[in-house]
Amino acid sequence: MSLDVETPPRPDLQPAASVADYDDVDVQGDADLRREELDEFLEDGAWEEAFNQWAEHTDLDEAEFDIAADLGLFERFEFFWDDFADRVGYHSPGIPEDWKERGLHPELESWSQASGINAELAELGRTVAELLGEGYVDWEADYEAPDDLPEF
């Protein structure tokens, strides 16, 4: 399925934001997250390129896309350099479990719809992170493993 919509505004990565605030992100060590550089890559076209790749294959329909856009979810993605894993990491925003109690959006009608939006946003995050890592990032990890690791 293909989604034919305009690319939403890119996230504005905040250098001072902490990845420790996210349950789904685990970054080891005290590394430089390189958000400023990643933000430049997003602005230079990585966001639009990755969004278009994702839109070609997403299961999100236009109504679900509109819900995510209305909630500002696309602008709340986080991308960062994970030196320990030698990759671009990401956090995908999502619809919280208590969306119904909070009356989050009038067009949001079921848990399966909310879950589907969350899954597709996670897929977009993965797509953006992979594109950044493969097509834009030209640095390598500074992390060096300790000498006393067992050999397998």
N, C-alpha and C positions, 0 to 999 in steps of 0.2 A: 504494500500500500504506500502511496506517496502523499505527502502533505504539501499543498501548494499555498503557502502563506509567506508574508514578509518576514525576514529575519528580525527577531526581537532585539532590543538593545542588548549589547554585550554586558557581562558583569564588569563592574569596576573593582578590581582587586585592591584590597587595602593592605598595605605592607605591615601594619601594626596588628592586624587581626591574628588571633591565636587559633591554631588548628585543634588545640586541646578542648575547645568548646563543642566539638562535634563527636558524637558517639561512634560514627562510622569511619573515623580517620585515626590512624595510628602512625605517628612519625617518631622515629627513634632519634635520640641525640639532640644536640643543640645546633641544628644546621641553619644555613641561610636558605630561606624559602623562595627566594628570587622572584617574588611576586611582581616587583616593578618591571622586570624584564618580560615575564609572562604576560603582564598587562599590555605591554607594548606589542607583543606578538598578536594578542587578541585584537588590538586596535588595527594592526597592520593587515588583517584579513583572516587570521586563523579562526576567529569566532564564526564569521560568515561561511568560510569554507567548510568547517566541521558541521555547522548547523545544516547546510545544504546537503552534505553527505547523509546526515542523520535523517533529515526530512524525506529523503528518497525511500527509506526503509521503515520508518516508524509506523507503529500501529495506532498512534494518536490520530483522532479525527479532528476536524476543524473546531468543533464545539469544545472538545477537551483541551485543545491548544489554547483556545480563547480563555478558558477557565484558568489555566496555568499563567497565561499572560496577564489576565486581570489581577491575579494574586501576586504579581511581580516576581514569580519564581525564577524566571530566566536570568534576571539581574542578580539573583542571590547565590549563584554558583560561586564556588571557591576553587581556585587552582593554585598549586604550589609545587615547588621542587622538593622531592623526597630524596635527600642525598643518600640515606641509608639503603633505600631500595633502588637508587639510580633510575628514577622515573619521575614523570609529572604525576602528582597525586591530585585528587579532586574530592570535593564534597558537593553532592547534589541536594538542593533544597527539596522539600516535599510537603505534601498535605499532611497535617498532623492527624493522629488517630481520633481526636475529639472534634473533628471538623463539623460534624452534625450538631453537636451541642453548642458549638460556637457560632453556628450559622455562617460559616466561612464564605460560601458563595451560593447564590440562588439556583444556579444551574447544576450544581454538584448534587447528584441524586442517590448515589450508592457507594458502598465501600469498594466494590469491584471497580467502579469508575475512578475513585480516588487512588486505589492501589495501582491501576493501570497507568495513571498519570505519573505516579511516583516511579514506577518501573521504567517508563519511557524517559523520564528526566535523568534517571541513573544511567541509562544507555547513552543519552546525549553527553553527560559528563565524561563517560568512558571514551566516547568518540572524540571529544575535544582534547582530552588528556593525551590520547594516542597520537592525534594529529600534531599536537604541540611537541611531543617527544620525538616523533619521527621526522617532522618536516621543519621544525623551527629551532629546537634546542640543540646547541652544539657544544655543550659543556658536559663534563663527566663528573661522576661522584668523587668527592674528596674523602669519603669514608674509607678507612683502611681496617680490615679485620684484624683482631688481635692475633698475635703469633701462637697462642696456646690453644687454638681451635683444633678439635680432633680431626684426623684425616679419615675419609671414608673410602 
